[in-house]
Amino acid sequence: MAKDAKPEEGAETPPKKSKKLLIIILAAVLVLVLAGGGAAFFLLKKSDHAEDEEAAEEIAKPAKKDKKKKDKEAPPVFVNLEPFTVNLVPETGDQYLQVVLSLEMEDSTGEPDLKAKMPKVRNNITLLLSSKKASELMPKEGKEKLADALKVEINSVIEPPVKNKKGENVAPEGPVKSVLFTSFIIQ
């Protein structure tokens, strides 16, 4: 028993070395884990930020395209005018023209200008219609020419023509895109 009671000197030193070695290994592993975790955090944070920027750019781009599409796909704005009844230039006796017009506008911003100048627009349309002959208006081409002339006349009232460098009157494009006949009767 005496042998069991004596601790051996050699037995004590190896456990001290193994404890120090174990602590050093654990410290090294802990440093590596923390360094790896920190690096991963910064890399993921940076890539998330880059993805957020890309997502923001992608969101902004379709918004611009949507605006362009909305402009192109915007439903047309139509303004209906009251009927016009005029005497035509006599060819074979008295002839009358009754016409109902609908104006296709570029957008709704031109409508207030049109309504503000409606008395002058109606006067100029009446004068233009009453200067025509029934034979001019009967064929399809005559109606198309009349529609173009009405469009130019209405746009010139809304946006008066300006003179260019040569002194010629140039009619700017007005808000009226086309003139449509909803009723066209010659008697």
Disulfide bonds with the S-S distance in Angstrom:
none
